[in-house]
Amino acid sequence: MKVIILTCLLFASTAWPQHRKVDPRNTYNRIIVLVPLVGSGTAVDPKRPMYAPAARSSPTAAQPGIIAYSFQVSDDGKYALTEFVARDRAAFAGILADKQVKVFNKGSDKKDDIEKELKKYKKDFDLEKFGLVVP
């Protein structure tokens, strides 16, 4: 009887493995970047972070490499503290090649280093309250 119970427990533990829950703010490829704000501020040309993809013209239009972004405006109003999200890291090639912007890799750069640098531009910046969930 003990053998049957033990066999059933072993089967149950392998048949229904536990899945780790990943915080949705850490899915996909993500970088945090300090970039200038661009755009004139009109409906046709809204203020937005440099490298932010334009809105798709229709639901059937091709999706850009960067699938989402979130940003906060710096205290002086000149920069955007931005998180870009992409399915493939290759979508960040232009940003990573630009030596005039500051780039942090989410997940590999230290939280303290990111906050220390970005607080120079936004005094109350908090990495825990920054970012977005992408389904």
PyMOL commands that set and color helices and strands:
alter all, ss='L'
color gray80, all
select helices_A, chain A and resi 2-15+24-26+89-97+111-118+127-129
alter helices_A, ss='H'
color red, helices_A
select strands_A, chain A and resi 29-38+48-49+66-73+79-86+102-105
alter strands_A, ss='S'
color yellow, strands_A
deselect
rebuild
show_as cartoon
